[in-house]
Amino acid sequence: VLRAQPRLRLRLAHVVAPDTPKGLMATRLQALLAQRSEGAVVLDVYPNGSLYSDADELEALQWGAVELLIPSLSKFGRLGTAVFELFDLPFLFADRAAVRRVVEGEWARELFEPLQRHGLLGLGFLDNGFKHMSARTHPLREPRDYRGLRMRVQPSLTIAAQMRALGAYPVMMDFAATRHALARGVVDGTENPLTNFWSGRMHEVQRHLTLSAHGYLGYAVVANATFWAHLPQPERRLIEVALADAIAFGNAMALQQEQRALQALRDDGRIQLHYPSPEEREALRQAMAPADDALAARIGPRWVRAMRE
Ligand code: LMR
């Protein structure tokens, strides 16, 4: 039985399509909250940057203009919390199980702690997947193929350092603006997990996609801390449990949607897919290694060493 008046209304903005792991997780959370509260708790979801985009969503959360966000871990550097860039280190995680070991361990608490200073509360981690490199002009096989290319990156100094190490020019830009910038030739290429590449229709504006899996893209679910502190205990518990369920669902979807996106790209046929050999991946790994030193210089070598271990 749905009530006429919701008791609690939350807003969640995000920048990608509804059929991405994050989009699906958000609508699952919406459904779980509605069902389990019998309509008393309503979550409004704004996908595709329709309410806020990368540049302003964290600020909107701090003001309380939205209650929940799920930014990629690469976007927290804007707050001056560079530790999240550890996830951007190239060739860090062998697989998703390795990611789980980090986000379900002691690290989670340590990573979320600095967010409190910014009025934010970290509630959980969500996968998207591994990133692959694309370009319009030529296949990206060897490190020297990147030389001189303008590559769109998320606002992470570590990802920028990774591109510079390859001799490319990193261009930080909102996700929402990326497809257009690729279409206009403002940037030549980019890196993405397959779900974002496909749902963002980047295969229409890029010619070559190298399945490099050189980096990881995941998210943190964050809440406005004041909002959270004022929640009545039963609602807080309801949201916590629904969130854990929605995240588990989102992680399963991340795997499924990635396979779907790959199949869809193959069927579509417009983009040329390149499968790097182990030697090519090793050459890329070596060329990108300076990104570790750049981050270690900013946050201390201890963190980088511990993360690698
Ligand atoms: C990007 O900007 O490429 C991603 O962080 C977008 C997203 O939210 O998955």
Residues whose N, C-alpha, C, O or C-beta is under 5 A from the ligand:
A	BS01	LMR	V15 V16 S72 Q154 F175
